[in-house]
Amino acid sequence: MENIIEFYKPTIQENTLEYVNEVLSFSDNLKVKKLEESFRKYIGCDYAVATNSGTSALHLAMCALDFKRGDKVICSINVFPSIPETVRHFDAEPIFVDIESRNYTLDLNKLERALKKNQSKKLKAIIVTHMPGVTIDLEAIYKLAKSYKVKIIEDASNVMGAKYRRKYIGNSGADITIFSFAPHLCNSIVNGGMLVTNDKGIYNRAELLGFHGMERKSCDEFGNVDYIYDVIDIGWKYDISQLEAAYCLADLEVLNTTIKRRREIAEVYDRELKDLKHVKLPNRDSSDVAFMYIVEIDKNRDHFANELKKRGVKVNVHYMPLHLTNYYKSKYSMKVFDYSVALGCFQRVMSLPIYPSLTDAEVKKVCEAVKEVSAEHI
């Protein structure tokens, strides 16, 4: 079929090739430092560590907080597998909490009950996953974390550039916030992540463990490590390459423009798709960076999605509740209806295409296709 509208396509910025060529010609091999410094200034935080993926940033965050076997970490059941996966790699235990149906984020009442039920020295952290739309009540979560003496890690991969109470997420009160530069793609053009914090001790620990636990290392412009260094702990290789940093830096420099375009598309969807049969539009407020546009189909979502595909419009679903996946279902003996809200949302939700390179004509085609299917849907 011609004129397929992909669910997501990366946008190549005007300065991407310039920055990549500077790395390849060895005229500027400081892209990693520039990326970290630019990100730190943008967010307004004290420290930033670039990593080779968002998952690496998340694992590094847990390393910096010294997670150990048997520790407990609370997270939503409605997240990408990278979150509990990193917890399990410490032989620690994820404690899953159901979501609320309005914005698909942690249900705060159920979160507090989970904190009470699991209160012990082994309870170490809450991982907060931000979903696009309306920002979760972070003040309430920070208050709970303080009361129960646990750390807060925020996964802000879906909301880079969003604000909470006039502060960028990443500088609003979490112990650590992680971001991804490629959250949509399984086989990305580039991978990249970022760990940010205002805690110098966490930063120093992340810096150390992110490159083999090496102290006093120094590298020349070609990446050669000087032979005079010390290894003081067991670390990982989570540093980002200069090429990836060049690509991510180019994206970061146009982030506000990217958000503006996504918001324009979201506003068209808001206007053109309101009051359709079978389709419920997302809750959005002024903080929404429109990274995803999640609608709900009141019945037979899969049929609706397949009909859109026949019309050349690809959609996606965010996310499959983890208790429906084989590993977590078996490992923790979870039943289908144990997390009924997440299950119900999963059966209804569908994300429409929304990215900067989507043209006005393509946006119009998406709207027309949704309207057609809605009118015929039974």
MODAUR-V945466 format. One line per field, one symbol per residue. ss: DSSP state (h for helix, s for strand, l for the rest). phi: phi as a letter, one per 20 degrees, with the letter a starting at -180 (. if undefined). burial: 1 if it has 16 or more other ideal C-beta (glycine too) atoms within 10 Angstrom, else 0. A space follows every 10 residues. Layout:
ss=???
phi=???
burial=???
This chain:
ss=llllslllll lllllhhhhh hhhhllllll hhhhhhhhhh hhhlllssss sllhhhhhhh hhhhllllll lsssssllll lhhhhhhhll llssssslsl lllllslhhh hhhhhhhlll llsssssssl lllllllhhh hhhhhhhhll ssssslllll llssllssll lllllsssss llllllllll llsssssllh hhhhhhhhhl sllsslllsl llllslllls slllllslll lhhhhhhhhh hhhlhhhhhh hhhhhhhhhh hhllllllss llllllllll llssssslll hhhhhhhhhh llsllsllll lhhhlhhhhh hllllhhhhh hhhhhhhhss sslllllllh hhhhhhhhhh hhhhhhll
phi=.elfeffbcf deffeffgff ffffemebdd fffffffffg fffneecbcf ceafffffff ffffemfcgn fdcebffdcf ggffgffffe ledfdecfde ffcmdgffff fffffffdfa fefdadddde dfpdffffgf fffffffelc edddedgecg nedclmdffo bdpffbcdcc ebfedfcffb dacbdcaddf ffgfffgfff bmmedmebce fdnfeffebc ddaeccddfe ffffffffff fffdgffffg ffffffffgg fedfmffmdd efeccfefel fccddddfbl gffgffffff endecbcccf gffeefffff fdledgefcf fffffgfdfb defabgefeg fffffgffff fffgfefd
burial=0000100101 0010010011 0110000010 1101110111 0110101111 1111111111 1111101000 1111111111 0111111101 0111111111 0011111001 1101100100 0011111111 1111110100 1101100101 1111111111 1111000111 1111111111 1111000101 1111111110 0110111111 1101000000 0000000000 0000110111 1101111111 1111000110 1110110110 0010010110 1101001111 1111111000 1001101100 1110111110 1110000110 0001000110 1110110111 1111110100 0110111011 00110010
